[in-house]
């Protein structure tokens, strides 16, 4: 799908409208012509409790999730005594579930953005849903 839908430049895209191409060209040109450099507030970000909460929550979630996915097949074989074909099918379920919920939540997030819900609130809601 990547090779069929993605192009190097907007001018190379066969399905872009002239209006959209003009808008992209003007915005890119005005962005490239601005001389003002913006520096991220690194010290403020590193001192922010919210940033550290996100870093710790994401790190611990990722560690536990990867640990469960790595050891789930061994647990199912050694403790639950599933044979290899049952184990393979059942061990794939977390990946299938993650894929399905990713599609559903992506669709719901886009639908909620079309309402009066702010981008910030939308992200917070789906981060909370995804982590717990």
SULQUI-V841204 format. One record per residue. N is the residue number from 1. RES is the residue in three letters. OMEGA is omega in degrees with one decimal (* if undefined). NEAR is the number of other C-alpha atoms within 12 Angstrom. D_CENTER is the distance of its C-alpha to the mean C-alpha in Angstrom with 2 decimals. Layout:
# SULQUI-V841204
N_RES_OMEGA_NEAR_D_CENTER + N_RES_OMEGA_NEAR_D_CENTER
This chain:
# SULQUI-V841204
1_UNK_-178.7_6_18.47 + 2_UNK_-176.8_7_17.30 + 3_UNK_-178.8_8_20.99 + 4_UNK_-172.0_10_22.05 + 5_UNK_-173.2_14_19.64 + 6_UNK_-178.9_15_18.86 + 7_UNK_-176.4_15_21.74 + 8_UNK_-178.0_12_22.59 + 9_UNK_176.7_14_24.03 + 10_UNK_-179.2_21_24.01 + 11_UNK_179.2_19_27.77 + 12_UNK_-176.1_14_27.31 + 13_UNK_-175.8_17_25.20 + 14_UNK_-174.8_15_27.67 + 15_UNK_179.4_15_26.18 + 16_UNK_-179.9_18_25.68 + 17_UNK_178.1_14_28.18 + 18_UNK_179.2_15_30.60 + 19_UNK_179.5_13_29.63 + 20_UNK_178.3_15_25.94 + 21_UNK_177.4_19_27.05 + 22_UNK_179.7_15_29.42 + 23_UNK_-179.8_16_26.87 + 24_UNK_-179.4_18_24.44 + 25_UNK_-179.7_17_27.49 + 26_UNK_-179.0_14_28.85 + 27_UNK_178.5_14_25.70 + 28_UNK_-179.9_15_25.09 + 29_UNK_-179.2_12_28.78 + 30_UNK_178.4_13_28.95 + 31_UNK_-178.2_13_25.99 + 32_UNK_-178.4_12_27.61 + 33_UNK_178.4_11_30.96 + 34_UNK_-176.7_11_30.05 + 35_UNK_-176.1_8_31.70 + 36_UNK_176.2_9_30.28 + 37_UNK_178.3_9_28.04 + 38_UNK_179.4_8_25.52 + 39_UNK_178.1_8_24.96 + 40_UNK_178.8_9_22.16 + 41_UNK_-174.0_10_23.82 + 42_UNK_-177.8_11_22.92 + 43_UNK_178.2_10_25.62 + 44_UNK_179.9_13_24.70 + 45_UNK_-179.2_15_21.05 + 46_UNK_178.6_15_22.23 + 47_UNK_-176.4_12_24.78 + 48_UNK_176.8_14_22.51 + 49_UNK_179.5_13_22.39 + 50_UNK_178.5_14_19.10 + 51_UNK_-179.6_16_17.45 + 52_UNK_176.1_15_19.18 + 53_UNK_178.7_16_18.26 + 54_UNK_-179.8_20_14.51 + 55_UNK_-178.6_16_15.33 + 56_UNK_-179.3_15_17.61 + 57_UNK_-179.1_21_15.58 + 58_UNK_-179.7_20_12.52 + 59_UNK_-178.9_15_15.13 + 60_UNK_178.1_16_17.21 + 61_UNK_-178.5_20_14.62 + 62_UNK_179.8_17_13.45 + 63_UNK_-178.7_14_17.17 + 64_UNK_-179.2_16_18.32 + 65_UNK_179.4_21_15.79 + 66_UNK_178.0_16_16.69 + 67_UNK_179.3_15_20.31 + 68_UNK_-178.7_18_20.45 + 69_UNK_179.7_21_19.07 + 70_UNK_-173.8_17_21.57 + 71_UNK_179.6_17_24.51 + 72_UNK_179.1_25_24.11 + 73_UNK_178.5_27_26.12 + 74_UNK_179.0_21_28.84 + 75_UNK_-178.5_19_29.15 + 76_UNK_178.9_23_29.48 + 77_UNK_-173.1_19_32.08 + 78_UNK_-175.1_14_34.10 + 79_UNK_-176.6_13_34.05 + 80_UNK_175.7_15_33.44 + 81_UNK_173.4_14_35.39 + 82_UNK_176.1_19_33.28 + 83_UNK_-171.1_18_34.37 + 84_UNK_-178.9_16_32.17 + 85_UNK_175.8_14_31.34 + 86_UNK_-179.4_16_30.50 + 87_UNK_-179.1_22_28.47 + 88_UNK_-178.5_18_26.42 + 89_UNK_-177.4_17_25.71 + 90_UNK_179.9_23_24.90 + 91_UNK_179.1_25_22.79 + 92_UNK_-176.1_18_20.45 + 93_UNK_176.8_18_19.84 + 94_UNK_178.9_21_16.99 + 95_UNK_177.6_19_15.03 + 96_UNK_178.4_14_16.19 + 97_UNK_178.7_16_15.32 + 98_UNK_178.0_18_11.73 + 99_UNK_-177.3_14_11.53 + 100_UNK_180.0_14_13.58 + 101_UNK_175.4_19_11.99 + 102_UNK_177.7_19_8.51 + 103_UNK_-178.1_14_10.72 + 104_UNK_-179.0_16_12.82 + 105_UNK_175.6_23_10.57 + 106_UNK_177.8_22_8.91 + 107_UNK_-179.9_15_12.60 + 108_UNK_179.5_20_13.82 + 109_UNK_177.6_26_11.66 + 110_UNK_177.9_19_13.02 + 111_UNK_-179.8_16_16.40 + 112_UNK_177.9_20_16.49 + 113_UNK_178.6_19_15.82 + 114_UNK_176.1_13_18.93 + 115_UNK_-177.9_13_20.94 + 116_UNK_-179.1_12_22.04 + 117_UNK_-178.5_17_19.02 + 118_UNK_178.7_16_17.77 + 119_UNK_-179.4_17_14.30 + 120_UNK_-179.4_14_14.70 + 121_UNK_178.0_16_15.86 + 122_UNK_-179.9_23_13.23 + 123_UNK_180.0_20_10.45 + 124_UNK_-179.9_17_12.95 + 125_UNK_-175.6_21_13.70 + 126_UNK_171.5_24_10.40 + 127_UNK_179.7_20_9.83 + 128_UNK_179.0_16_13.38 + 129_UNK_-176.2_16_13.11 + 130_UNK_-176.7_21_10.35 + 131_UNK_-175.2_19_12.43 + 132_UNK_*_12_15.75
